[in-house]
Amino acid sequence: MARLRYRWLLPLGHLLVDVIVLSHIIGYAYLVLRQDPHPCLPPHVPLSQISWCNPLPPDFKLLVFATPPAGWIALALRPDASIQTCWHLWDPAWFAIHESVALLFWFLVGAWQDSPTARSRKLLGVYLGLRFALSPLCWFNGLALVAAAVEGVFWIVVCCRALDRGCSWLLRLLRARH
């Protein structure tokens, strides 16, 4: 039996978790905004002129912090994506941008992990498993914030580790030249 490769496991696993979280975002927004005391605005009103709306939902943060490069690019291109009204429960264009960048990112990371020189296979597998375990927490607002914070801490650790390895590589390179 062929071994499942990270270049396919990572993108597809993250896509599955993102779809689960997105379905909760849409369902929760539908339930909450249909009971909103404010009248629904017609769809032609610009979202930037709405003074009342749901703030950035904690489960939306789960999507953004799952793959921060993809989340930041998608939010830069579609800044109103987190605003929810009864006419705008979610932004399909934002999700398409986010997922296309995230799939490419995770495919490249997975291809790198499939190379013989990769050392952090377990870390990425644990992160994917942790995302699967944390995705049901989006049904609880307080726990969704904790899950988003855990994802943020993971990326801080990854960035610090990459900075450490990059600096040590640069020092070895400079020592070899002298």
VENCOR-V419601 format. One record per residue. N is the residue number from 0. RES is the residue in one small letter. OMEGA is omega in radians with two decimals (* if undefined). D_FIRST is the distance of its C-alpha to the first C-alpha in Angstrom with 1 decimal. Layout:
# VENCOR-V419601
<<N & RES & OMEGA & D_FIRST> <N & RES & OMEGA & D_FIRST>>
This chain:
# VENCOR-V419601
<<0 & m & -3.10 & 0.0> <1 & a & 3.12 & 3.8> <2 & r & 3.11 & 6.5> <3 & l & -3.07 & 9.1> <4 & r & -3.14 & 12.1> <5 & y & -3.12 & 15.6> <6 & r & 3.08 & 17.2> <7 & w & -3.10 & 15.8> <8 & l & -3.08 & 15.7> <9 & l & -3.13 & 19.3> <10 & p & -3.10 & 21.1> <11 & l & 3.09 & 19.6> <12 & g & 3.13 & 20.1> <13 & h & 3.07 & 23.6> <14 & l & 3.13 & 24.4> <15 & l & 3.12 & 23.6> <16 & v & 3.13 & 25.8> <17 & d & 3.10 & 28.5> <18 & v & 3.08 & 28.7> <19 & i & -3.14 & 29.1> <20 & v & 3.11 & 31.9> <21 & l & 3.11 & 33.5> <22 & s & 3.07 & 33.7> <23 & h & 3.13 & 35.6> <24 & i & -3.12 & 37.8> <25 & i & -3.13 & 38.8> <26 & g & -3.14 & 39.3> <27 & y & 3.13 & 41.3> <28 & a & 3.13 & 43.4> <29 & y & -3.13 & 44.2> <30 & l & -3.07 & 45.4> <31 & v & -3.04 & 47.4> <32 & l & 3.07 & 49.0> <33 & r & 3.11 & 50.1> <34 & q & -3.10 & 52.1> <35 & d & 3.13 & 53.5> <36 & p & 3.12 & 57.4> <37 & h & 3.08 & 57.7> <38 & p & 3.11 & 57.9> <39 & c & 3.09 & 55.0> <40 & l & 3.06 & 55.9> <41 & p & -3.03 & 55.6> <42 & p & -3.10 & 52.7> <43 & h & 3.10 & 54.9> <44 & v & 3.13 & 55.9> <45 & p & -3.10 & 54.2> <46 & l & -3.13 & 51.9> <47 & s & 3.13 & 53.8> <48 & q & -3.13 & 57.0> <49 & i & -3.13 & 55.6> <50 & s & 3.11 & 57.0> <51 & w & 3.07 & 55.1> <52 & c & 3.06 & 51.4> <53 & n & 3.02 & 48.5> <54 & p & 3.14 & 47.8> <55 & l & -3.09 & 44.4> <56 & p & 3.13 & 42.3> <57 & p & 3.14 & 40.4> <58 & d & 3.01 & 37.2> <59 & f & 3.08 & 37.8> <60 & k & 3.07 & 37.8> <61 & l & 3.10 & 34.4> <62 & l & -3.07 & 33.3> <63 & v & -3.08 & 35.4> <64 & f & 3.11 & 34.4> <65 & a & 3.07 & 30.7> <66 & t & -3.03 & 30.7> <67 & p & 3.11 & 34.3> <68 & p & 3.13 & 34.3> <69 & a & 3.13 & 33.3> <70 & g & -3.13 & 35.6> <71 & w & 3.10 & 38.5> <72 & i & -3.13 & 38.2> <73 & a & 3.11 & 38.0> <74 & l & 3.10 & 40.9> <75 & a & -3.14 & 42.9> <76 & l & -3.11 & 42.5> <77 & r & -3.04 & 43.1> <78 & p & -3.14 & 45.2> <79 & d & -3.04 & 46.1> <80 & a & -3.08 & 42.6> <81 & s & -3.13 & 43.2> <82 & i & -3.12 & 46.5> <83 & q & 2.98 & 46.2> <84 & t & 3.14 & 49.0> <85 & c & 3.09 & 49.1> <86 & w & -3.03 & 48.7> <87 & h & -3.10 & 46.0> <88 & l & 3.10 & 43.4> <89 & w & -3.09 & 40.8> <90 & d & -3.12 & 40.4> <91 & p & 3.13 & 37.7> <92 & a & 3.10 & 38.5> <93 & w & -3.11 & 38.0> <94 & f & 3.12 & 34.6> <95 & a & 3.10 & 33.5> <96 & i & -3.12 & 34.7> <97 & h & -3.08 & 33.2> <98 & e & 3.13 & 29.7> <99 & s & 3.10 & 29.7> <100 & v & -3.13 & 30.7> <101 & a & 3.12 & 28.3> <102 & l & 3.09 & 25.3> <103 & l & 3.13 & 26.3> <104 & f & -3.09 & 27.0> <105 & w & 3.06 & 23.7> <106 & f & 3.13 & 21.8> <107 & l & 3.09 & 23.9> <108 & v & 3.11 & 23.4> <109 & g & 3.09 & 19.6> <110 & a & 3.08 & 19.7> <111 & w & -3.14 & 22.1> <112 & q & 3.09 & 19.8> <113 & d & 3.13 & 16.9> <114 & s & -3.10 & 19.5> <115 & p & -3.09 & 19.8> <116 & t & -3.09 & 23.3> <117 & a & -3.09 & 22.5> <118 & r & -3.00 & 23.6> <119 & s & -3.14 & 23.6> <120 & r & -3.10 & 20.0> <121 & k & -3.12 & 20.9> <122 & l & -3.14 & 24.0> <123 & l & 3.05 & 22.5> <124 & g & 3.09 & 19.8> <125 & v & 3.13 & 22.8> <126 & y & 3.11 & 24.9> <127 & l & 3.08 & 22.5> <128 & g & 3.10 & 22.3> <129 & l & 3.08 & 26.1> <130 & r & 3.08 & 26.6> <131 & f & -3.13 & 24.8> <132 & a & -3.08 & 27.0> <133 & l & -3.08 & 30.1> <134 & s & 3.08 & 29.8> <135 & p & 3.14 & 31.6> <136 & l & 3.13 & 34.4> <137 & c & 3.09 & 35.6> <138 & w & 3.13 & 37.4> <139 & f & -3.02 & 39.7> <140 & n & -3.10 & 41.8> <141 & g & -3.13 & 42.4> <142 & l & 3.08 & 38.8> <143 & a & 3.08 & 37.6> <144 & l & 3.10 & 39.8> <145 & v & 3.12 & 38.4> <146 & a & 3.10 & 34.8> <147 & a & 3.10 & 36.0> <148 & a & 3.10 & 37.7> <149 & v & 3.09 & 34.5> <150 & e & 3.10 & 32.7> <151 & g & 3.11 & 35.8> <152 & v & 3.09 & 35.8> <153 & f & -3.10 & 32.2> <154 & w & 3.05 & 33.2> <155 & i & 3.12 & 36.4> <156 & v & 3.13 & 34.4> <157 & v & 3.13 & 32.0> <158 & c & 3.11 & 35.1> <159 & c & 3.12 & 37.0> <160 & r & 3.11 & 34.1> <161 & a & 3.10 & 33.9> <162 & l & 3.11 & 37.7> <163 & d & -3.14 & 37.7> <164 & r & 3.11 & 35.1> <165 & g & 3.12 & 37.0> <166 & c & 3.13 & 40.3> <167 & s & 3.07 & 39.2> <168 & w & 3.14 & 37.7> <169 & l & 3.11 & 41.1> <170 & l & 3.08 & 43.1> <171 & r & 3.13 & 41.2> <172 & l & -3.13 & 41.9> <173 & l & 3.11 & 45.5> <174 & r & -3.12 & 46.0> <175 & a & -3.13 & 44.6> <176 & r & -3.10 & 47.2> <177 & h & * & 50.1>>
